[in-house]
Amino acid sequence: MGLNRMPFMNSYIDNITEQEAIAYIEDCIKTRKIGHVITPNVDQIIRIERNSYFKKICNNAELLLTDGTPLLWIAKLYGRPIKEKICGSDLVSDLCGVSAKKGYSVFLLGAAEGVAVKAAENLKRKYPGLNIAGTYSPPFGFEKDQYEIDKINKILLDSKADLLFVGMGVPKQDIFIYENMYKYQIPMSFSIGATIDFEAGVQKRAPKWINKIGMEWLYRLCSEPKRMFKRYIIDDLQIVRLVWKYRKVK
């Protein structure tokens, strides 16, 4: 489980490049190995600290890839640099490009009604030949409805997709994948947050230069101040305490 995995703060990180990650994911598709890919950022490190079940989910992921420039800064501060940031949204886009060339099929699960369909249309335009095995937007509160969960698992199983991109927010998306991936049997499942919204054009991503300097959080805060204020200004500041707490983890 994992490639070049190293302890990092309260969890682990696979210290690899995006190209190494994609090569490993392709191997998993070919061998039909089932696994979960999570791209932790500051918010998820804080959630791991608070939620033991989420910590267990992350620690059992097939790949844990660093999505967040601040985490690269922290790793450098600890004297254990991480090779590169692997943004979950970029990874999804790049995997769709690889899939279009090599014939892998993808399924989009999550977002509001109609958004995943729009994202699929945009991805097929961006990557001609991309095989979208299906899309589905679960109703609100589906995670408490076993009938709906069983329905989703059957849709996914019947799709015979190679890659599953799940955008439901943290930790709902992660819990769903962890508890169901061996039921729907798609080789690789990805927790992708708002990526379906980004691909559909419902939400705008920060420009690449903002991502590069580690200020995507500020862009999202300015774009959605009411929704993001608590996350970025109150909750995520706790990372300062955790940096000190886990400074001796090796």
C-alpha positions as CSV (number, residue, x, y, z in Angstrom):
1,M,0.0,0.0,0.0
2,G,1.5,3.3,-1.1
3,L,4.7,4.2,-2.8
4,N,7.7,5.7,-0.9
5,R,5.3,6.3,2.0
6,M,6.6,8.3,4.9
7,P,5.2,9.5,8.2
8,F,4.0,13.1,8.0
9,M,2.5,15.0,10.9
10,N,-0.5,12.9,12.1
11,S,-0.7,10.6,9.0
12,Y,1.4,9.6,6.0
13,I,2.3,10.9,2.6
14,D,3.5,9.0,-0.5
15,N,6.5,11.0,-1.5
16,I,6.2,10.6,-5.3
17,T,5.7,12.7,-8.4
18,E,2.4,12.9,-10.3
19,Q,3.9,10.9,-13.2
20,E,4.9,8.1,-10.7
21,A,1.4,8.2,-9.3
22,I,-0.2,7.9,-12.7
23,A,2.0,5.0,-13.6
24,Y,1.1,3.2,-10.4
25,I,-2.6,3.9,-11.0
26,E,-2.3,2.4,-14.5
27,D,-0.8,-0.7,-13.0
28,C,-3.7,-1.0,-10.6
29,I,-6.2,-0.7,-13.5
30,K,-4.4,-3.5,-15.4
31,T,-4.3,-5.8,-12.4
32,R,-7.8,-4.7,-11.3
33,K,-6.4,-3.9,-7.9
34,I,-8.9,-2.0,-5.8
35,G,-7.7,1.1,-4.0
36,H,-8.5,4.6,-2.7
37,V,-6.6,7.8,-3.7
38,I,-6.7,10.8,-1.3
39,T,-4.9,14.1,-1.8
40,P,-4.6,15.6,1.7
41,N,-4.4,19.3,2.2
42,V,-4.3,21.4,5.4
43,D,-8.0,21.0,6.0
44,Q,-7.7,17.2,5.9
45,I,-4.7,17.1,8.2
46,I,-6.8,19.0,10.8
47,R,-9.7,16.6,10.2
48,I,-7.4,13.7,10.8
49,E,-6.5,15.2,14.1
50,R,-10.2,15.4,15.2
51,N,-11.7,12.3,13.6
52,S,-10.2,8.9,14.3
53,Y,-12.3,7.2,11.6
54,F,-11.2,9.6,9.0
55,K,-7.6,9.0,10.1
56,K,-8.1,5.3,9.7
57,I,-9.5,5.9,6.2
58,C,-6.5,8.0,5.2
59,N,-4.0,5.6,6.6
60,N,-5.5,2.8,4.6
61,A,-5.6,4.6,1.3
62,E,-3.7,3.2,-1.6
63,L,-2.2,6.5,-2.3
64,L,-1.9,9.7,-0.2
65,L,-0.7,12.5,-2.4
66,T,0.1,16.0,-1.2
67,D,-2.4,18.6,-2.4
68,G,-1.4,21.9,-0.7
69,T,1.6,24.1,-1.0
70,P,1.6,24.8,2.8
71,L,2.2,21.0,3.4
72,L,5.3,21.2,1.2
73,W,6.5,24.2,3.3
74,I,5.9,22.2,6.5
75,A,7.8,19.2,5.1
76,K,10.7,21.4,4.1
77,L,10.7,22.9,7.6
78,Y,10.9,19.4,9.1
79,G,13.9,18.6,6.8
80,R,12.0,16.0,4.9
81,P,11.0,17.7,1.6
82,I,8.2,16.3,-0.5
83,K,8.9,15.9,-4.2
84,E,6.0,17.9,-5.5
85,K,2.4,19.1,-4.9
86,I,-0.1,16.9,-6.7
87,C,-3.3,18.8,-6.9
88,G,-6.4,16.5,-7.0
89,S,-8.1,18.5,-9.7
90,D,-5.0,18.4,-11.9
91,L,-4.6,14.7,-11.3
92,V,-8.2,14.1,-12.4
93,S,-7.7,16.1,-15.6
94,D,-4.4,14.4,-16.4
95,L,-5.9,11.0,-15.8
96,C,-8.8,11.8,-18.2
97,G,-6.2,12.7,-20.8
98,V,-4.4,9.3,-20.2
99,S,-7.7,7.5,-20.3
100,A,-8.7,9.0,-23.6
101,K,-5.4,7.8,-25.1
102,K,-5.4,4.3,-23.6
103,G,-9.1,3.4,-23.5
104,Y,-9.7,3.5,-19.7
105,S,-13.3,4.4,-18.7
106,V,-14.2,6.9,-15.9
107,F,-17.3,7.4,-13.8
108,L,-18.3,10.7,-12.2
109,L,-20.2,10.5,-8.9
110,G,-21.4,13.5,-6.9
111,A,-22.2,17.2,-7.2
112,A,-25.7,18.6,-7.7
113,E,-28.2,17.3,-10.1
114,G,-27.0,17.8,-13.7
115,V,-23.5,19.0,-12.8
116,A,-21.8,15.7,-13.3
117,V,-23.4,15.4,-16.7
118,K,-22.1,18.8,-17.7
119,A,-18.7,18.0,-16.4
120,A,-18.7,14.8,-18.4
121,E,-19.6,16.7,-21.6
122,N,-16.8,19.2,-21.0
123,L,-14.2,16.5,-20.3
124,K,-15.2,14.7,-23.5
125,R,-14.7,17.9,-25.4
126,K,-11.4,18.5,-23.8
127,Y,-10.2,14.9,-24.3
128,P,-11.7,13.4,-27.5
129,G,-12.2,9.7,-27.2
130,L,-12.7,9.8,-23.4
131,N,-15.1,7.0,-22.4
132,I,-17.4,8.3,-19.6
133,A,-18.9,5.1,-18.2
134,G,-21.6,7.0,-16.4
135,T,-22.5,9.9,-14.0
136,Y,-24.7,10.0,-11.0
137,S,-25.7,12.7,-8.5
138,P,-26.9,11.1,-5.3
139,P,-29.8,12.9,-3.4
140,F,-29.1,14.9,-0.3
141,G,-28.7,12.6,2.8
142,F,-28.1,9.5,0.7
143,E,-25.5,8.3,3.2
144,K,-28.2,7.5,5.7
145,D,-30.3,5.5,3.2
146,Q,-29.1,2.0,2.7
147,Y,-31.4,1.5,-0.3
148,E,-29.8,4.4,-2.1
149,I,-26.3,3.2,-1.2
150,D,-27.1,-0.2,-2.6
151,K,-28.5,1.5,-5.7
152,I,-25.3,3.5,-6.2
153,N,-23.2,0.4,-5.7
154,K,-25.1,-1.5,-8.4
155,I,-24.9,1.4,-10.9
156,L,-21.1,1.6,-10.3
157,L,-20.7,-2.2,-10.5
158,D,-22.7,-2.4,-13.8
159,S,-20.6,0.5,-15.3
160,K,-17.4,-1.6,-15.2
161,A,-15.5,1.6,-15.0
162,D,-11.7,1.7,-14.5
163,L,-11.6,5.0,-12.5
164,L,-14.2,6.5,-10.2
165,F,-14.1,10.2,-9.3
166,V,-16.2,11.0,-6.2
167,G,-17.0,14.6,-5.4
168,M,-19.1,14.8,-2.3
169,G,-16.9,16.8,0.1
170,V,-14.8,15.6,3.0
171,P,-15.3,13.3,4.8
172,K,-18.5,12.0,3.1
173,Q,-16.8,11.1,-0.1
174,D,-14.0,9.3,1.7
175,I,-16.4,7.3,4.0
176,F,-18.4,6.2,1.0
177,I,-15.4,5.0,-0.9
178,Y,-13.8,3.3,2.1
179,E,-17.0,1.4,3.0
180,N,-18.1,0.5,-0.5
181,M,-15.1,0.1,-2.9
182,Y,-15.0,-3.7,-2.6
183,K,-18.8,-3.8,-3.4
184,Y,-18.7,-1.8,-6.6
185,Q,-15.2,-3.2,-7.6
186,I,-13.9,-0.3,-9.6
187,P,-10.1,-0.5,-9.4
188,M,-9.2,3.0,-8.3
189,S,-11.5,5.5,-6.6
190,F,-10.5,9.1,-6.0
191,S,-11.8,11.6,-3.4
192,I,-11.9,14.8,-5.5
193,G,-13.9,17.4,-3.6
194,A,-15.1,20.3,-5.8
195,T,-13.4,19.0,-9.0
196,I,-16.7,18.0,-10.7
197,D,-18.0,21.5,-10.1
198,F,-14.8,22.9,-11.6
199,E,-15.0,20.7,-14.7
200,A,-18.7,21.6,-15.2
201,G,-17.9,25.4,-14.9
202,V,-20.1,25.8,-11.8
203,Q,-17.2,26.9,-9.7
204,K,-14.1,28.7,-10.9
205,R,-10.6,27.4,-10.0
206,A,-7.9,29.7,-8.9
207,P,-5.5,30.7,-11.7
208,K,-2.4,28.5,-11.9
209,W,-0.1,31.3,-10.7
210,I,-2.2,31.6,-7.5
211,N,-2.0,27.8,-7.0
212,K,1.8,27.9,-7.6
213,I,2.4,30.4,-4.7
214,G,0.1,28.5,-2.3
215,M,-2.7,31.1,-2.2
216,E,-5.6,29.1,-3.6
217,W,-7.2,29.2,-0.1
218,L,-7.3,33.0,-0.3
219,Y,-8.8,32.9,-3.8
220,R,-11.6,30.5,-2.6
221,L,-12.1,32.6,0.5
222,C,-12.6,35.7,-1.5
223,S,-14.9,33.8,-4.0
224,E,-17.1,32.3,-1.3
225,P,-16.5,34.2,2.0
226,K,-19.5,33.0,3.8
227,R,-18.9,29.3,3.1
228,M,-15.1,29.4,3.4
229,F,-14.5,31.8,6.3
230,K,-14.8,29.2,9.1
231,R,-12.7,26.6,7.2
232,Y,-9.8,28.9,6.3
233,I,-9.8,31.6,9.0
234,I,-10.9,29.6,12.1
235,D,-10.3,25.9,11.5
236,D,-7.2,25.8,9.3
237,L,-5.2,28.1,11.6
238,Q,-4.9,25.1,13.9
239,I,-2.3,23.8,11.6
240,V,0.2,26.1,13.4
241,R,-0.3,24.1,16.6
242,L,0.0,20.8,14.7
243,V,3.2,21.8,13.0
244,W,4.8,22.2,16.5
245,K,3.1,19.1,17.9
246,Y,4.4,16.8,15.2
247,R,7.8,18.3,14.6
248,K,9.6,15.2,15.8
249,V,7.6,12.7,13.8
250,K,10.0,10.7,11.5
